[in-house]
Structures are given as structure tokens and as C-alpha cells.
Amino acid sequence: MRECASPACGGLLLTINNDTSKNPRPFYHSRQTLTQLGLSESSKLPIGVSINYKPDTGVFAEFHYIVITRLKVLN
């Protein structure tokens, strides 16, 4: 989790391994909380997960935010 005064920099920071998009980002932002994703707020980070996601097309789109549509914790 990352917090800051600007809404354009807070939220979860996600590194996506094997990102096949053109010019992949070193990390992406998500405004979703751990609780919204079905995880405990006291979870020790980083957590290895498999996700499905789509670009956030709202006001945070230019800041490379994503919306996670499915999350599975990897063992």
C-alpha cells in the first residue's frame, strides 16, 4: 500500500511479471484496497498473486491505474 497527499499516487502498487503489453510499466497502481480484493489488511506484503485486470478508464487512467477483476493468491 502507498499513501500520499495526491490521489494520483496512492493505493496498491503492483509489479506484473511477464507483462506482454507494449512498453510495460515497472509497476501499476490500483485504487482497490486489500479488503476489496478479498485479502486481510494485515497481510504481509509482498503477496504473490495471479490477477486479471483491465485499464482504469476513469480519472486515474493517465496515471496507469488498473482495475483488478480477479485475484488468486499463489502458494
C-alpha positions as CSV (number, residue, x, y, z in Angstrom):
1,M,0.0,0.0,0.0
2,R,1.1,3.5,-0.7
3,E,-0.4,6.7,0.7
4,C,0.3,10.2,-0.3
5,A,-1.5,13.6,-0.4
6,S,-2.3,13.4,-4.1
7,P,-5.0,10.9,-5.3
8,A,-2.8,10.2,-8.3
9,C,-0.1,8.3,-6.3
10,G,-1.9,6.4,-3.5
11,G,-3.2,2.8,-3.5
12,L,-1.7,-0.6,-4.2
13,L,1.5,-0.8,-6.3
14,L,1.6,-3.9,-8.4
15,T,4.5,-5.3,-10.4
16,I,3.3,-7.5,-13.2
17,N,5.7,-10.2,-14.2
18,N,5.5,-11.4,-17.8
19,D,3.6,-8.2,-18.8
20,T,3.1,-8.6,-22.5
21,S,1.7,-5.1,-23.1
22,K,3.6,-2.7,-25.3
23,N,6.0,-0.7,-23.3
24,P,5.1,-2.3,-19.9
25,R,5.3,-0.2,-16.8
26,P,7.7,-1.1,-14.0
27,F,4.6,-1.1,-11.7
28,Y,0.9,-0.2,-11.9
29,H,-1.4,1.4,-9.4
30,S,-4.8,0.2,-8.2
31,R,-7.2,2.2,-6.1
32,Q,-8.7,-1.0,-4.7
33,T,-8.0,-2.0,-1.1
34,L,-6.7,-5.3,0.1
35,T,-10.2,-5.9,1.7
36,Q,-11.9,-5.2,-1.6
37,L,-9.7,-7.9,-3.2
38,G,-10.6,-10.4,-0.5
39,L,-7.3,-10.1,1.4
40,S,-6.7,-9.1,5.0
41,E,-5.5,-5.6,5.7
42,S,-2.8,-7.2,8.0
43,S,-1.4,-9.4,5.2
44,K,2.3,-9.3,5.0
45,L,3.4,-7.8,1.7
46,P,4.5,-8.5,-1.0
47,I,2.0,-11.2,-1.9
48,G,2.4,-13.4,-4.9
49,V,-0.9,-13.4,-6.8
50,S,-2.3,-14.2,-10.2
51,I,-4.7,-11.5,-11.5
52,N,-6.9,-10.5,-14.3
53,Y,-7.2,-6.8,-14.8
54,K,-8.3,-4.0,-17.1
55,P,-7.1,-0.4,-17.5
56,D,-8.8,2.1,-15.3
57,T,-10.6,4.4,-17.8
58,G,-11.7,6.9,-15.2
59,V,-9.9,10.0,-13.9
60,F,-6.8,7.9,-13.0
61,A,-6.3,6.4,-16.5
62,E,-3.4,8.8,-17.3
63,F,-1.6,7.6,-14.2
64,H,-1.6,3.9,-15.4
65,Y,-4.1,2.7,-12.8
66,I,-5.7,-0.7,-13.3
67,V,-8.9,-2.4,-12.0
68,I,-8.3,-5.9,-10.8
69,T,-11.2,-8.1,-11.9
70,R,-9.9,-11.5,-10.5
71,L,-7.3,-12.3,-7.9
72,K,-5.9,-15.6,-6.8
73,V,-3.2,-15.9,-4.1
74,L,-0.4,-18.1,-5.2
75,N,1.1,-20.6,-2.7
